[in-house]
Amino acid sequence: MVTSVPAPLPAATPGSGEPRERRRLALAVGLPALVLAGVGLGHPHHLDAGTATWWTWMHVLLLPVFPLLGVAHWLLLRGERGPAAWLSRIAAFGYVTLYGALDAIAGVGTGTLVLRSGAGDQADLPEVGWLFGVGNSLGTAGAWCLTAACVLTPLVLRRRAGWRVLPGAVLLVASSWVFNGAHIYAPVGVLAVLGIGAGLVLLALSAPPLRAGAR
């Protein structure tokens, strides 16, 4: 009895899935910054009775978005080991917690206070100033944590991507420095967060995915 021999399967091309994987990673790390920049175009520069409703709901909507800038570093560092990688992860986590507190206190909290009190302007309520004070202090610490992560993550990725990480690293660090003082206020803050997103995307596209057992 003659039996047919199954034809051999074509050999997989090493790294054939890398471009698609890099594009997916680039989309994941870049999209949150794009959303923040879009919302930032409509961020009021002053809190009063006329802007309080949008001010409050805008910051509610951004509660899950701001942390994603920190999550992006964890995605880029997936599989990486060593002190620098973990320091970057810790710094990104510090940003997530501290900057989230800014969004809740100086965003949702102050807006709600102006809305509920019926005040015409933030200057009419000293409590608003108190909330801005503590919120901004926490947010500044969080922004510095983000800058630290923006310095450390490219240093870690350079081990497998070489100097291809340099353009993304420079853009990421410079933009995070500006973000520290500009938040997402237009125009400077919008440009800063777009720069952060672009830097993250460049890093995602420059570093080949880390294979299991590679480290």
Biotite code that builds the C-alpha atoms (Angstrom):
import biotite.structure as struc

atoms = struc.array([
    struc.Atom([0.000, 0.000, 0.000], chain_id="A", res_id=1, res_name="MET", atom_name="CA", element="C"),
    struc.Atom([1.395, 3.359, -1.044], chain_id="A", res_id=2, res_name="VAL", atom_name="CA", element="C"),
    struc.Atom([1.050, 6.239, 1.357], chain_id="A", res_id=3, res_name="THR", atom_name="CA", element="C"),
    struc.Atom([1.643, 9.824, 0.472], chain_id="A", res_id=4, res_name="SER", atom_name="CA", element="C"),
    struc.Atom([4.340, 11.679, 2.314], chain_id="A", res_id=5, res_name="VAL", atom_name="CA", element="C"),
    struc.Atom([3.144, 15.069, 3.527], chain_id="A", res_id=6, res_name="PRO", atom_name="CA", element="C"),
    struc.Atom([5.019, 17.934, 2.020], chain_id="A", res_id=7, res_name="ALA", atom_name="CA", element="C"),
    struc.Atom([7.310, 19.703, 4.473], chain_id="A", res_id=8, res_name="PRO", atom_name="CA", element="C"),
    struc.Atom([5.999, 22.945, 5.878], chain_id="A", res_id=9, res_name="LEU", atom_name="CA", element="C"),
    struc.Atom([7.838, 26.054, 4.722], chain_id="A", res_id=10, res_name="PRO", atom_name="CA", element="C"),
    struc.Atom([10.382, 27.203, 7.239], chain_id="A", res_id=11, res_name="ALA", atom_name="CA", element="C"),
    struc.Atom([9.439, 30.299, 9.164], chain_id="A", res_id=12, res_name="ALA", atom_name="CA", element="C"),
    struc.Atom([11.487, 33.294, 8.308], chain_id="A", res_id=13, res_name="THR", atom_name="CA", element="C"),
    struc.Atom([13.334, 34.495, 11.410], chain_id="A", res_id=14, res_name="PRO", atom_name="CA", element="C"),
    struc.Atom([11.947, 37.799, 12.556], chain_id="A", res_id=15, res_name="GLY", atom_name="CA", element="C"),
    struc.Atom([9.253, 37.814, 9.899], chain_id="A", res_id=16, res_name="SER", atom_name="CA", element="C"),
    struc.Atom([6.674, 39.014, 12.429], chain_id="A", res_id=17, res_name="GLY", atom_name="CA", element="C"),
    struc.Atom([8.845, 41.783, 13.833], chain_id="A", res_id=18, res_name="GLU", atom_name="CA", element="C"),
    struc.Atom([7.613, 44.693, 11.675], chain_id="A", res_id=19, res_name="PRO", atom_name="CA", element="C"),
    struc.Atom([3.992, 43.972, 12.536], chain_id="A", res_id=20, res_name="ARG", atom_name="CA", element="C"),
    struc.Atom([4.843, 43.583, 16.227], chain_id="A", res_id=21, res_name="GLU", atom_name="CA", element="C"),
    struc.Atom([6.752, 46.852, 16.225], chain_id="A", res_id=22, res_name="ARG", atom_name="CA", element="C"),
    struc.Atom([3.862, 48.678, 14.561], chain_id="A", res_id=23, res_name="ARG", atom_name="CA", element="C"),
    struc.Atom([1.408, 47.345, 17.145], chain_id="A", res_id=24, res_name="ARG", atom_name="CA", element="C"),
    struc.Atom([3.713, 48.432, 19.952], chain_id="A", res_id=25, res_name="LEU", atom_name="CA", element="C"),
    struc.Atom([4.191, 51.860, 18.354], chain_id="A", res_id=26, res_name="ALA", atom_name="CA", element="C"),
    struc.Atom([0.416, 52.324, 18.172], chain_id="A", res_id=27, res_name="LEU", atom_name="CA", element="C"),
    struc.Atom([-0.033, 51.255, 21.789], chain_id="A", res_id=28, res_name="ALA", atom_name="CA", element="C"),
    struc.Atom([2.594, 53.638, 23.164], chain_id="A", res_id=29, res_name="VAL", atom_name="CA", element="C"),
    struc.Atom([1.806, 56.576, 20.872], chain_id="A", res_id=30, res_name="GLY", atom_name="CA", element="C"),
    struc.Atom([-1.995, 56.733, 20.921], chain_id="A", res_id=31, res_name="LEU", atom_name="CA", element="C"),
    struc.Atom([-2.427, 57.963, 24.534], chain_id="A", res_id=32, res_name="PRO", atom_name="CA", element="C"),
    struc.Atom([-0.241, 61.007, 23.853], chain_id="A", res_id=33, res_name="ALA", atom_name="CA", element="C"),
    struc.Atom([-2.291, 61.795, 20.762], chain_id="A", res_id=34, res_name="LEU", atom_name="CA", element="C"),
    struc.Atom([-5.498, 61.689, 22.820], chain_id="A", res_id=35, res_name="VAL", atom_name="CA", element="C"),
    struc.Atom([-3.977, 63.922, 25.504], chain_id="A", res_id=36, res_name="LEU", atom_name="CA", element="C"),
    struc.Atom([-2.829, 66.420, 22.887], chain_id="A", res_id=37, res_name="ALA", atom_name="CA", element="C"),
    struc.Atom([-6.281, 66.514, 21.304], chain_id="A", res_id=38, res_name="GLY", atom_name="CA", element="C"),
    struc.Atom([-7.960, 67.149, 24.634], chain_id="A", res_id=39, res_name="VAL", atom_name="CA", element="C"),
    struc.Atom([-5.273, 69.665, 25.529], chain_id="A", res_id=40, res_name="GLY", atom_name="CA", element="C"),
    struc.Atom([-6.338, 71.850, 22.620], chain_id="A", res_id=41, res_name="LEU", atom_name="CA", element="C"),
    struc.Atom([-9.563, 72.463, 24.539], chain_id="A", res_id=42, res_name="GLY", atom_name="CA", element="C"),
    struc.Atom([-8.074, 72.685, 28.041], chain_id="A", res_id=43, res_name="HIS", atom_name="CA", element="C"),
    struc.Atom([-9.253, 75.951, 29.666], chain_id="A", res_id=44, res_name="PRO", atom_name="CA", element="C"),
    struc.Atom([-6.435, 78.187, 30.883], chain_id="A", res_id=45, res_name="HIS", atom_name="CA", element="C"),
    struc.Atom([-8.536, 79.473, 33.764], chain_id="A", res_id=46, res_name="HIS", atom_name="CA", element="C"),
    struc.Atom([-11.137, 77.946, 36.043], chain_id="A", res_id=47, res_name="LEU", atom_name="CA", element="C"),
    struc.Atom([-14.334, 79.924, 36.540], chain_id="A", res_id=48, res_name="ASP", atom_name="CA", element="C"),
    struc.Atom([-18.087, 79.425, 36.422], chain_id="A", res_id=49, res_name="ALA", atom_name="CA", element="C"),
    struc.Atom([-18.049, 79.323, 32.626], chain_id="A", res_id=50, res_name="GLY", atom_name="CA", element="C"),
    struc.Atom([-15.355, 76.640, 32.314], chain_id="A", res_id=51, res_name="THR", atom_name="CA", element="C"),
    struc.Atom([-15.991, 74.588, 35.470], chain_id="A", res_id=52, res_name="ALA", atom_name="CA", element="C"),
    struc.Atom([-18.249, 71.958, 33.880], chain_id="A", res_id=53, res_name="THR", atom_name="CA", element="C"),
    struc.Atom([-15.895, 71.126, 31.018], chain_id="A", res_id=54, res_name="TRP", atom_name="CA", element="C"),
    struc.Atom([-12.880, 71.455, 33.349], chain_id="A", res_id=55, res_name="TRP", atom_name="CA", element="C"),
    struc.Atom([-14.335, 68.828, 35.678], chain_id="A", res_id=56, res_name="THR", atom_name="CA", element="C"),
    struc.Atom([-15.498, 66.327, 33.069], chain_id="A", res_id=57, res_name="TRP", atom_name="CA", element="C"),
    struc.Atom([-12.355, 66.719, 30.982], chain_id="A", res_id=58, res_name="MET", atom_name="CA", element="C"),
    struc.Atom([-10.240, 65.635, 33.932], chain_id="A", res_id=59, res_name="HIS", atom_name="CA", element="C"),
    struc.Atom([-12.617, 62.776, 34.705], chain_id="A", res_id=60, res_name="VAL", atom_name="CA", element="C"),
    struc.Atom([-12.238, 61.546, 31.124], chain_id="A", res_id=61, res_name="LEU", atom_name="CA", element="C"),
    struc.Atom([-8.451, 61.829, 31.352], chain_id="A", res_id=62, res_name="LEU", atom_name="CA", element="C"),
    struc.Atom([-8.161, 59.822, 34.576], chain_id="A", res_id=63, res_name="LEU", atom_name="CA", element="C"),
    struc.Atom([-7.487, 56.577, 32.630], chain_id="A", res_id=64, res_name="PRO", atom_name="CA", element="C"),
    struc.Atom([-5.437, 58.284, 29.912], chain_id="A", res_id=65, res_name="VAL", atom_name="CA", element="C"),
    struc.Atom([-2.644, 60.077, 31.793], chain_id="A", res_id=66, res_name="PHE", atom_name="CA", element="C"),
    struc.Atom([-1.382, 56.813, 33.371], chain_id="A", res_id=67, res_name="PRO", atom_name="CA", element="C"),
    struc.Atom([-0.910, 55.270, 29.929], chain_id="A", res_id=68, res_name="LEU", atom_name="CA", element="C"),
    struc.Atom([2.183, 57.432, 29.364], chain_id="A", res_id=69, res_name="LEU", atom_name="CA", element="C"),
    struc.Atom([3.752, 55.461, 32.211], chain_id="A", res_id=70, res_name="GLY", atom_name="CA", element="C"),
    struc.Atom([2.358, 52.137, 31.030], chain_id="A", res_id=71, res_name="VAL", atom_name="CA", element="C"),
    struc.Atom([4.095, 52.797, 27.695], chain_id="A", res_id=72, res_name="ALA", atom_name="CA", element="C"),
    struc.Atom([7.472, 52.431, 29.390], chain_id="A", res_id=73, res_name="HIS", atom_name="CA", element="C"),
    struc.Atom([6.482, 49.078, 30.842], chain_id="A", res_id=74, res_name="TRP", atom_name="CA", element="C"),
    struc.Atom([5.459, 47.931, 27.367], chain_id="A", res_id=75, res_name="LEU", atom_name="CA", element="C"),
    struc.Atom([8.749, 49.067, 25.841], chain_id="A", res_id=76, res_name="LEU", atom_name="CA", element="C"),
    struc.Atom([10.711, 47.355, 28.622], chain_id="A", res_id=77, res_name="LEU", atom_name="CA", element="C"),
    struc.Atom([8.841, 44.058, 28.406], chain_id="A", res_id=78, res_name="ARG", atom_name="CA", element="C"),
    struc.Atom([11.281, 41.225, 29.055], chain_id="A", res_id=79, res_name="GLY", atom_name="CA", element="C"),
    struc.Atom([14.142, 43.537, 30.041], chain_id="A", res_id=80, res_name="GLU", atom_name="CA", element="C"),
    struc.Atom([16.065, 42.827, 33.220], chain_id="A", res_id=81, res_name="ARG", atom_name="CA", element="C"),
    struc.Atom([18.662, 44.634, 35.258], chain_id="A", res_id=82, res_name="GLY", atom_name="CA", element="C"),
    struc.Atom([18.733, 47.625, 37.640], chain_id="A", res_id=83, res_name="PRO", atom_name="CA", element="C"),
    struc.Atom([18.183, 50.308, 34.987], chain_id="A", res_id=84, res_name="ALA", atom_name="CA", element="C"),
    struc.Atom([15.096, 48.554, 33.614], chain_id="A", res_id=85, res_name="ALA", atom_name="CA", element="C"),
    struc.Atom([13.542, 48.241, 37.055], chain_id="A", res_id=86, res_name="TRP", atom_name="CA", element="C"),
    struc.Atom([14.438, 51.798, 38.009], chain_id="A", res_id=87, res_name="LEU", atom_name="CA", element="C"),
    struc.Atom([12.636, 52.967, 34.874], chain_id="A", res_id=88, res_name="SER", atom_name="CA", element="C"),
    struc.Atom([9.600, 50.854, 35.735], chain_id="A", res_id=89, res_name="ARG", atom_name="CA", element="C"),
    struc.Atom([9.552, 52.248, 39.277], chain_id="A", res_id=90, res_name="ILE", atom_name="CA", element="C"),
    struc.Atom([9.867, 55.803, 37.952], chain_id="A", res_id=91, res_name="ALA", atom_name="CA", element="C"),
    struc.Atom([7.010, 55.203, 35.495], chain_id="A", res_id=92, res_name="ALA", atom_name="CA", element="C"),
    struc.Atom([4.883, 53.841, 38.344], chain_id="A", res_id=93, res_name="PHE", atom_name="CA", element="C"),
    struc.Atom([5.719, 56.935, 40.394], chain_id="A", res_id=94, res_name="GLY", atom_name="CA", element="C"),
    struc.Atom([4.465, 59.087, 37.535], chain_id="A", res_id=95, res_name="TYR", atom_name="CA", element="C"),
    struc.Atom([1.240, 57.063, 37.253], chain_id="A", res_id=96, res_name="VAL", atom_name="CA", element="C"),
    struc.Atom([0.375, 57.473, 40.930], chain_id="A", res_id=97, res_name="THR", atom_name="CA", element="C"),
    struc.Atom([1.520, 61.048, 41.524], chain_id="A", res_id=98, res_name="LEU", atom_name="CA", element="C"),
    struc.Atom([0.300, 62.577, 38.262], chain_id="A", res_id=99, res_name="TYR", atom_name="CA", element="C"),
    struc.Atom([-2.985, 60.761, 38.673], chain_id="A", res_id=100, res_name="GLY", atom_name="CA", element="C"),
    struc.Atom([-3.332, 62.517, 42.025], chain_id="A", res_id=101, res_name="ALA", atom_name="CA", element="C"),
    struc.Atom([-2.818, 65.872, 40.286], chain_id="A", res_id=102, res_name="LEU", atom_name="CA", element="C"),
    struc.Atom([-5.560, 65.068, 37.797], chain_id="A", res_id=103, res_name="ASP", atom_name="CA", element="C"),
    struc.Atom([-7.968, 64.074, 40.559], chain_id="A", res_id=104, res_name="ALA", atom_name="CA", element="C"),
    struc.Atom([-7.221, 66.890, 43.017], chain_id="A", res_id=105, res_name="ILE", atom_name="CA", element="C"),
    struc.Atom([-6.409, 69.895, 40.837], chain_id="A", res_id=106, res_name="ALA", atom_name="CA", element="C"),
    struc.Atom([-8.687, 68.778, 38.032], chain_id="A", res_id=107, res_name="GLY", atom_name="CA", element="C"),
    struc.Atom([-11.792, 66.997, 39.270], chain_id="A", res_id=108, res_name="VAL", atom_name="CA", element="C"),
    struc.Atom([-11.609, 68.412, 42.795], chain_id="A", res_id=109, res_name="GLY", atom_name="CA", element="C"),
    struc.Atom([-11.241, 72.087, 41.956], chain_id="A", res_id=110, res_name="THR", atom_name="CA", element="C"),
    struc.Atom([-13.791, 71.952, 39.152], chain_id="A", res_id=111, res_name="GLY", atom_name="CA", element="C"),
    struc.Atom([-16.353, 70.283, 41.391], chain_id="A", res_id=112, res_name="THR", atom_name="CA", element="C"),
    struc.Atom([-15.742, 72.855, 44.129], chain_id="A", res_id=113, res_name="LEU", atom_name="CA", element="C"),
    struc.Atom([-16.380, 75.792, 41.797], chain_id="A", res_id=114, res_name="VAL", atom_name="CA", element="C"),
    struc.Atom([-19.453, 74.091, 40.342], chain_id="A", res_id=115, res_name="LEU", atom_name="CA", element="C"),
    struc.Atom([-21.055, 73.184, 43.673], chain_id="A", res_id=116, res_name="ARG", atom_name="CA", element="C"),
    struc.Atom([-20.248, 76.470, 45.396], chain_id="A", res_id=117, res_name="SER", atom_name="CA", element="C"),
    struc.Atom([-21.678, 78.666, 42.657], chain_id="A", res_id=118, res_name="GLY", atom_name="CA", element="C"),
    struc.Atom([-18.535, 80.830, 42.748], chain_id="A", res_id=119, res_name="ALA", atom_name="CA", element="C"),
    struc.Atom([-17.902, 82.986, 39.719], chain_id="A", res_id=120, res_name="GLY", atom_name="CA", element="C"),
    struc.Atom([-14.140, 82.497, 39.668], chain_id="A", res_id=121, res_name="ASP", atom_name="CA", element="C"),
    struc.Atom([-11.490, 80.305, 41.255], chain_id="A", res_id=122, res_name="GLN", atom_name="CA", element="C"),
    struc.Atom([-10.107, 83.369, 43.021], chain_id="A", res_id=123, res_name="ALA", atom_name="CA", element="C"),
    struc.Atom([-13.329, 83.630, 45.029], chain_id="A", res_id=124, res_name="ASP", atom_name="CA", element="C"),
    struc.Atom([-12.563, 80.394, 46.871], chain_id="A", res_id=125, res_name="LEU", atom_name="CA", element="C"),
    struc.Atom([-9.328, 80.014, 48.869], chain_id="A", res_id=126, res_name="PRO", atom_name="CA", element="C"),
    struc.Atom([-10.028, 76.272, 49.005], chain_id="A", res_id=127, res_name="GLU", atom_name="CA", element="C"),
    struc.Atom([-9.395, 76.067, 45.266], chain_id="A", res_id=128, res_name="VAL", atom_name="CA", element="C"),
    struc.Atom([-5.937, 77.524, 45.788], chain_id="A", res_id=129, res_name="GLY", atom_name="CA", element="C"),
    struc.Atom([-5.242, 74.969, 48.507], chain_id="A", res_id=130, res_name="TRP", atom_name="CA", element="C"),
    struc.Atom([-6.221, 72.114, 46.196], chain_id="A", res_id=131, res_name="LEU", atom_name="CA", element="C"),
    struc.Atom([-4.120, 73.516, 43.360], chain_id="A", res_id=132, res_name="PHE", atom_name="CA", element="C"),
    struc.Atom([-1.174, 73.759, 45.746], chain_id="A", res_id=133, res_name="GLY", atom_name="CA", element="C"),
    struc.Atom([-1.191, 70.151, 46.890], chain_id="A", res_id=134, res_name="VAL", atom_name="CA", element="C"),
    struc.Atom([-2.184, 68.832, 43.462], chain_id="A", res_id=135, res_name="GLY", atom_name="CA", element="C"),
    struc.Atom([0.580, 70.716, 41.678], chain_id="A", res_id=136, res_name="ASN", atom_name="CA", element="C"),
    struc.Atom([3.174, 69.550, 44.214], chain_id="A", res_id=137, res_name="SER", atom_name="CA", element="C"),
    struc.Atom([2.233, 65.928, 43.611], chain_id="A", res_id=138, res_name="LEU", atom_name="CA", element="C"),
    struc.Atom([2.020, 66.464, 39.862], chain_id="A", res_id=139, res_name="GLY", atom_name="CA", element="C"),
    struc.Atom([5.477, 68.053, 39.704], chain_id="A", res_id=140, res_name="THR", atom_name="CA", element="C"),
    struc.Atom([6.966, 65.063, 41.510], chain_id="A", res_id=141, res_name="ALA", atom_name="CA", element="C"),
    struc.Atom([5.125, 62.765, 39.110], chain_id="A", res_id=142, res_name="GLY", atom_name="CA", element="C"),
    struc.Atom([6.368, 64.674, 36.070], chain_id="A", res_id=143, res_name="ALA", atom_name="CA", element="C"),
    struc.Atom([9.964, 64.350, 37.279], chain_id="A", res_id=144, res_name="TRP", atom_name="CA", element="C"),
    struc.Atom([9.381, 60.608, 37.654], chain_id="A", res_id=145, res_name="CYS", atom_name="CA", element="C"),
    struc.Atom([8.247, 60.548, 34.022], chain_id="A", res_id=146, res_name="LEU", atom_name="CA", element="C"),
    struc.Atom([11.386, 62.418, 32.954], chain_id="A", res_id=147, res_name="THR", atom_name="CA", element="C"),
    struc.Atom([13.513, 59.876, 34.828], chain_id="A", res_id=148, res_name="ALA", atom_name="CA", element="C"),
    struc.Atom([11.760, 57.037, 33.009], chain_id="A", res_id=149, res_name="ALA", atom_name="CA", element="C"),
    struc.Atom([12.263, 58.868, 29.701], chain_id="A", res_id=150, res_name="CYS", atom_name="CA", element="C"),
    struc.Atom([16.015, 58.943, 30.382], chain_id="A", res_id=151, res_name="VAL", atom_name="CA", element="C"),
    struc.Atom([16.316, 55.357, 31.610], chain_id="A", res_id=152, res_name="LEU", atom_name="CA", element="C"),
    struc.Atom([14.144, 53.519, 29.084], chain_id="A", res_id=153, res_name="THR", atom_name="CA", element="C"),
    struc.Atom([16.249, 54.477, 26.017], chain_id="A", res_id=154, res_name="PRO", atom_name="CA", element="C"),
    struc.Atom([19.425, 53.565, 27.916], chain_id="A", res_id=155, res_name="LEU", atom_name="CA", element="C"),
    struc.Atom([18.029, 50.079, 28.493], chain_id="A", res_id=156, res_name="VAL", atom_name="CA", element="C"),
    struc.Atom([16.791, 49.695, 24.913], chain_id="A", res_id=157, res_name="LEU", atom_name="CA", element="C"),
    struc.Atom([20.187, 50.739, 23.531], chain_id="A", res_id=158, res_name="ARG", atom_name="CA", element="C"),
    struc.Atom([21.525, 47.331, 24.557], chain_id="A", res_id=159, res_name="ARG", atom_name="CA", element="C"),
    struc.Atom([19.522, 45.693, 21.761], chain_id="A", res_id=160, res_name="ARG", atom_name="CA", element="C"),
    struc.Atom([18.932, 48.601, 19.381], chain_id="A", res_id=161, res_name="ALA", atom_name="CA", element="C"),
    struc.Atom([22.218, 50.474, 19.552], chain_id="A", res_id=162, res_name="GLY", atom_name="CA", element="C"),
    struc.Atom([22.304, 54.134, 18.636], chain_id="A", res_id=163, res_name="TRP", atom_name="CA", element="C"),
    struc.Atom([19.083, 53.804, 16.634], chain_id="A", res_id=164, res_name="ARG", atom_name="CA", element="C"),
    struc.Atom([17.329, 54.818, 19.863], chain_id="A", res_id=165, res_name="VAL", atom_name="CA", element="C"),
    struc.Atom([19.033, 58.239, 19.851], chain_id="A", res_id=166, res_name="LEU", atom_name="CA", element="C"),
    struc.Atom([16.401, 60.271, 17.896], chain_id="A", res_id=167, res_name="PRO", atom_name="CA", element="C"),
    struc.Atom([13.553, 58.920, 20.003], chain_id="A", res_id=168, res_name="GLY", atom_name="CA", element="C"),
    struc.Atom([15.552, 59.349, 23.211], chain_id="A", res_id=169, res_name="ALA", atom_name="CA", element="C"),
    struc.Atom([16.406, 62.993, 22.524], chain_id="A", res_id=170, res_name="VAL", atom_name="CA", element="C"),
    struc.Atom([12.828, 63.853, 21.582], chain_id="A", res_id=171, res_name="LEU", atom_name="CA", element="C"),
    struc.Atom([11.424, 61.950, 24.568], chain_id="A", res_id=172, res_name="LEU", atom_name="CA", element="C"),
    struc.Atom([13.680, 63.531, 27.187], chain_id="A", res_id=173, res_name="VAL", atom_name="CA", element="C"),
    struc.Atom([13.328, 67.066, 25.815], chain_id="A", res_id=174, res_name="ALA", atom_name="CA", element="C"),
    struc.Atom([9.546, 66.804, 25.551], chain_id="A", res_id=175, res_name="SER", atom_name="CA", element="C"),
    struc.Atom([9.139, 65.336, 29.032], chain_id="A", res_id=176, res_name="SER", atom_name="CA", element="C"),
    struc.Atom([11.201, 68.222, 30.421], chain_id="A", res_id=177, res_name="TRP", atom_name="CA", element="C"),
    struc.Atom([8.834, 70.735, 28.805], chain_id="A", res_id=178, res_name="VAL", atom_name="CA", element="C"),
    struc.Atom([5.794, 68.719, 29.915], chain_id="A", res_id=179, res_name="PHE", atom_name="CA", element="C"),
    struc.Atom([6.940, 69.152, 33.503], chain_id="A", res_id=180, res_name="ASN", atom_name="CA", element="C"),
    struc.Atom([5.986, 72.819, 33.467], chain_id="A", res_id=181, res_name="GLY", atom_name="CA", element="C"),
    struc.Atom([3.406, 72.971, 30.694], chain_id="A", res_id=182, res_name="ALA", atom_name="CA", element="C"),
    struc.Atom([1.005, 70.108, 31.518], chain_id="A", res_id=183, res_name="HIS", atom_name="CA", element="C"),
    struc.Atom([-1.199, 69.733, 28.389], chain_id="A", res_id=184, res_name="ILE", atom_name="CA", element="C"),
    struc.Atom([-2.099, 73.416, 28.075], chain_id="A", res_id=185, res_name="TYR", atom_name="CA", element="C"),
    struc.Atom([-2.029, 74.654, 24.476], chain_id="A", res_id=186, res_name="ALA", atom_name="CA", element="C"),
    struc.Atom([0.150, 75.396, 22.696], chain_id="A", res_id=187, res_name="PRO", atom_name="CA", element="C"),
    struc.Atom([3.318, 74.417, 24.582], chain_id="A", res_id=188, res_name="VAL", atom_name="CA", element="C"),
    struc.Atom([1.847, 71.521, 26.568], chain_id="A", res_id=189, res_name="GLY", atom_name="CA", element="C"),
    struc.Atom([0.165, 70.087, 23.487], chain_id="A", res_id=190, res_name="VAL", atom_name="CA", element="C"),
    struc.Atom([3.468, 70.137, 21.594], chain_id="A", res_id=191, res_name="LEU", atom_name="CA", element="C"),
    struc.Atom([5.247, 68.604, 24.594], chain_id="A", res_id=192, res_name="ALA", atom_name="CA", element="C"),
    struc.Atom([2.878, 65.659, 24.891], chain_id="A", res_id=193, res_name="VAL", atom_name="CA", element="C"),
    struc.Atom([2.983, 65.125, 21.120], chain_id="A", res_id=194, res_name="LEU", atom_name="CA", element="C"),
    struc.Atom([6.777, 65.042, 21.414], chain_id="A", res_id=195, res_name="GLY", atom_name="CA", element="C"),
    struc.Atom([6.537, 62.433, 24.166], chain_id="A", res_id=196, res_name="ILE", atom_name="CA", element="C"),
    struc.Atom([4.277, 60.315, 21.981], chain_id="A", res_id=197, res_name="GLY", atom_name="CA", element="C"),
    struc.Atom([6.546, 60.671, 18.964], chain_id="A", res_id=198, res_name="ALA", atom_name="CA", element="C"),
    struc.Atom([9.587, 59.747, 21.045], chain_id="A", res_id=199, res_name="GLY", atom_name="CA", element="C"),
    struc.Atom([7.863, 56.633, 22.372], chain_id="A", res_id=200, res_name="LEU", atom_name="CA", element="C"),
    struc.Atom([6.854, 55.623, 18.845], chain_id="A", res_id=201, res_name="VAL", atom_name="CA", element="C"),
    struc.Atom([10.416, 56.059, 17.566], chain_id="A", res_id=202, res_name="LEU", atom_name="CA", element="C"),
    struc.Atom([11.727, 53.879, 20.388], chain_id="A", res_id=203, res_name="LEU", atom_name="CA", element="C"),
    struc.Atom([9.135, 51.203, 19.640], chain_id="A", res_id=204, res_name="ALA", atom_name="CA", element="C"),
    struc.Atom([10.118, 51.168, 15.962], chain_id="A", res_id=205, res_name="LEU", atom_name="CA", element="C"),
    struc.Atom([13.870, 51.211, 16.603], chain_id="A", res_id=206, res_name="SER", atom_name="CA", element="C"),
    struc.Atom([14.192, 48.369, 19.109], chain_id="A", res_id=207, res_name="ALA", atom_name="CA", element="C"),
    struc.Atom([13.669, 44.782, 17.892], chain_id="A", res_id=208, res_name="PRO", atom_name="CA", element="C"),
    struc.Atom([11.306, 42.733, 20.078], chain_id="A", res_id=209, res_name="PRO", atom_name="CA", element="C"),
    struc.Atom([13.049, 40.867, 22.872], chain_id="A", res_id=210, res_name="LEU", atom_name="CA", element="C"),
    struc.Atom([12.707, 37.125, 22.307], chain_id="A", res_id=211, res_name="ARG", atom_name="CA", element="C"),
    struc.Atom([12.146, 34.630, 25.104], chain_id="A", res_id=212, res_name="ALA", atom_name="CA", element="C"),
    struc.Atom([15.408, 33.570, 26.667], chain_id="A", res_id=213, res_name="GLY", atom_name="CA", element="C"),
    struc.Atom([17.297, 36.437, 25.041], chain_id="A", res_id=214, res_name="ALA", atom_name="CA", element="C"),
    struc.Atom([18.191, 37.830, 28.457], chain_id="A", res_id=215, res_name="ARG", atom_name="CA", element="C"),
])
